[in-house]
C-alpha cells in the first residue's frame, strides 16, 4: 500500500515525525530538566486520552506522518502505556514507534512494550555511577543503566540509544566510560550539549561542553573515531562516529554550537494537545479543543507547518516560555 508523501513546511522540510508527550509528570527531577519541587501539573481533564492521541495520529498519518516517538515527562509512569502503543501500531501508514524514557521501569516493561509494537528506545543516562545518578536525578530509584540496556536489547528494542547530557564539572569525567560502552555493546551513545535554559539548578553556559571537546575526549579513551552512518533508524539531529571494530557508535547533538534546524523533520504534541512546531519556539496550535468538538485536524496541521519557524532562537536565550524541558518531552 502506498501513502502520501510527507507534507513540507514553508522552507521545504518534509515533516514526517511526531513526538507525542503522554504526561508532563516525571519520577526524576533532573537538574537540567525540571525544578526540584516539580511544576504545576496539568489537570487530568486537560490531558489527551489514548483514544484522542490515536485520533490525532489517524488524522495526520494520511498527510505523510510516518514516525512516532512517545515522550513525557516520563512516559512509562502513565498506566497501560502498552495499550497506546498497540493502538498507534494499528494506524495505517505508521512505520516506526520509539520511546524516550529515563529507563527506570524499562526492565519490567520492555517485553510487553515490544509485544505491543514498540520499535526501539532512547534511554537517558547521565552517569554510570549510582551516587551521581541520585545527585543528577535528585531521586533515589535504583536506576541501573546497564540493566536497562540489557533488557531493551533482549526484548529486541533496537537500535538502543543512550542519551547523555554532558555537564562540565558534574559528569564530563565519564565521557570515556560512556564511550567504552560502544566497544562491547550494540548501543549508540549520544552526547548532548547542555541547553542552559529555564529553572536549571544554577547551570550556566560554563557547564556547556562543546561537542568537539567531547569527541576529543572520547577518542582519547577508545581510539580514533571515523564518521559513521549511525543506527539504521531515526538518526535525527545526531552526527555519529565509530571506533574501529566497535559494535556501537558515538553521536553528538549540538544545539549550542551547531544548529541542525535546516533538516528538522518533526513537530511535537504536548500532553494537553497543543501542536508545537519548534522545541524552543512560541508557535503552538491547539488541537485538543477542535478534536473534542469533532472538527477535522488537517487544516490546522497544514497551517501549523506553514508557520513553522526556520530555526530556534536558543542561542539568543529565547525558549518559547518553557520552564522545563519536561513540558514538551524534549
N, C-alpha and C positions, 0 to 999 in steps of 0.2 A: 504494500500500500504506500502511495506517495503522499506527502504532506506539503503544505505551503512552505515556501522559503521564509526564513525569519524576516520580520519587519526591520526596517532600517530607521535610525533616528536622523535628525537633520544634518548630521555630519557623516552619514553613510555607514555607521557602525551597525552590524547585524545584532539584534537583541534576541538571544535565544535562551537566556539563562535567568531564572528567577530564584532568589534566595527568600525563603519563607520562614519568618520568625513565628514560632508557635507559643512562645511565652516570653515575658520580659523578666521573669524571675530566674535566679541562679542560686545554686548551693555553694558557690565560691564568692569571694569578694576580692578578686584580683586587683592589685594596686593600680594597674594601668587601665582598668575597665570599669569599675564600679565603686562608688563611695562605700566605706566600711559599714555605714548604717543602712545601706540599701537605698532604694528610691521609693517614690510614691507609686506603688504598684497599680497597674491598670485594674479597674473593676472587672469582675468576671464577665459581666454582660457586655463589655466593650470588646472582649477578645473573640476572634473568629472561631466558630466551631469547626470541627474537622469537616463536616459537610459543607460549610461555607468555603473553607480553603479548597476543597475538591472542586467546588463550583467555579471558583476563580480560575483554577488551573484548566478545567474543562473548557472554559470560555476562551482562554488565552492560547491554548495549545494549537488550535487551527490557525493562529496568527504566526506560528513558527516557533513557539516555545518548545524546547526540547530537553532542557536540563534543569533539574531542581536541586536545591540544597536546603535541608531542614536545619534551622538555627534557633537561637534563643535570644537572650538569656541562655539557659541550659536546657536544650530540648528534651533530654531524657527524663527530666522531672515531671513532664506533663504525662498524665496517665494514658495508657493504651496507645503509645506512640506507634506501635506496630499496626494498629488499625488504620491510622492515617497513611502510613507507607503503602499498605495494601490498596487503599482507595486511590492513591495517586498513581501507583503502578498500573492500574486498570485504565487510566485515561489514554485514549489513542494519541499517539504522537510523542508521548514522554519516553525518552530513551535512557535517561540516567537519573538516579536519585541518590544524592550523597547526604551525609550528616556531618555537621560540625559539633563537637562535643568536648567537654573537659575530660571525658574518659572515665570518670569515677564509677559510673554504673555500667559501662560497656561490657566488662567481663560477664555480668549476669544477663545482659540483653543482646549480645552480639548474634547469637544463633537465631533468636526469634525475629530480630530485625532483618537478618539476611533472608530468612524464610518468607518474610512478608514482602520482600522485593527490594530491600536496600542494596545499592550497588557498592558503596565504598564509604570510608570515613576519613575525616580530618580530626586529629586529636590535638588539643592544646596542652603542651607540657613545657613549662618554662624552667624546669630544673629536674635533675635526676636524683637529687638529694632530699630525703624525706623532710628534714627540718626546714630546708629552704623552700620546699613546696608549701609548707604550712605558712611560712613568712610571706610569700608572694600571694598565695590564695587567701590568706587570713581566715582559714578554716582548716580543721584537722579531720579530714575524711578518709585518711589512709589511702590516698591515691598512689598507685604503683604504675608508672608509665610502661615499664617492660611487660608487666602482666596484661595491661590493656592492649599493647601491640600484639602479643601472642594470641589473645582472644580474638582480635579482629582478623588476623591472618588465618587462624584456624577456622573461622566462620566463612572465609572466602571473601571478606570485605576488602578487596584490593583494587587499586593501589592504596596503601595507607600513607597518609601524610601526617607528619608530626610538626606542628606549628610552635615555634619558639620565639617569643617576643624578647629581643635582646636589650638588656638594660645595663649600662655601664656602672660598675661598682656593685651590682646586685647579682647578676647571673652570667656576665660575659666571660667569666673564668671557666665556664662549662662549654664554651664553643667547641673545643677539641673533643670533649666527651661525647657531645651530640654527634659531631662529625664521624667519630669512630663507630657509631651505631650503623652507619651505612656500609661499613666493611663486612659486617656479619649478618645483617638483616635486610630483607627486601622492604625497606622503609625509606620514605622521601622526607628528609629533614628540611624544613623551610624556616630560615631565619628571617624574622620580620623586624624592620626598623620600628622602634618605638615612636608612636604618634603622641606627643605630649599635649593632649587636649582634655578639656573637661576637668572634673574633680579627681585628680590622679595622685593623691597622697604625696604631693610635693615633687613629683617627677618633672624634670625640665629638659630643655634642649641639651644640657650637659650629660644627660643619661642616654642620649641617642648614640648608637654605634653604627657608623656608616657601613653599608654592605661591602664596600671594598676592603675595609678592615676585617670584617667578618670572614671574608673569603681568604684573606692572607693568613688569618689565624687558623682557619680550618685546614688549609693546605699545609701549614707547619705541623699539624697534628697527624695528617693521614697521607701526605704526599701531594704531588702535583695534581691539579684539577683540570680537566678538559671539559669543553662545552658538552652538554647532554640534552637530548630531546625531553628528558624527564619522564614522568609517568605517562602511560598511554592515554589516560582520560583526564580532562579537566586541568590543563596547565595553568589557566587563569593568568594572574599577573606575575607569577614567579619566573625567574630565569634560573636554569638548572645547570649543575656541574657534577662531575663524577670522577672519583679516583679510579685508577686502573684496576680492573677486575672486581670492583665493588658491585654488589647486587643492588644497593640503594644509591640515591643521589642526594645532592645538597642543592637547595634552592634559596634564593634571596628575593624578598619582597621589599620594594624600595619606595614607599610613599613619600619619604622625606628627601631623598637625594635624586631620584629619577622617577618622575610620574609616568604612569602607564595608562593614562586616560584615553590615549588615542586608539587603543584596542579594546576598550571596555565593552563587554557584551552583556551586561547584567543590569537588572533592576531588583529592588527589594520590596517585599511585602511585610509590613510590620505586623505585630501580633494583633493590633486593633484595626487592621485592614486598610492601612494607608500605603499606597504605592510610592516608594521613594526612588527617584531616578538617579541619585548620586549619594553615596555614603555621607559625604560632608557637604552636601548641598541643602538648600532650603526648599527645593521644589518637591511637593508631595501632592498626590491626588487621592481623595477619599473614595475608596472602592466599597467599603463596608455598607454605608448607608444606601447607595444605589443598589447594591446587591440585595440587601434586605427589603428594598422596595420593589424588587423584581425587575429592575431596569437592566438592559444589556451593558456589559462592560467594555465591549470592543471600542466604541467611540472614545471612552475615557482613556483606554490604553494607547490608542493611536495618538491622541492629543498629548498624553504624557511623554511619549517618545519624541514628539515634535519639539518638546520643550526641555529635553534632557540637555544639561549643560555640556560644553566642550570638555571641561576639566574641573576638578575640585579646586578649592581655594585654601587648602590646608596650610600651605606654606605662608599664607597671609593670616593664619590663625583664625580663619573663618570656618566654622564647623557645623553650620546649619542648626544651631540651637541644641546640639547634643550635650547632655551632662555625662553620658556614659555610652560606651560602645554597645553595651548590652541592650540599649533601647532599640537598636536596629539589627542586631545579630551580626555585626562586624562586616 
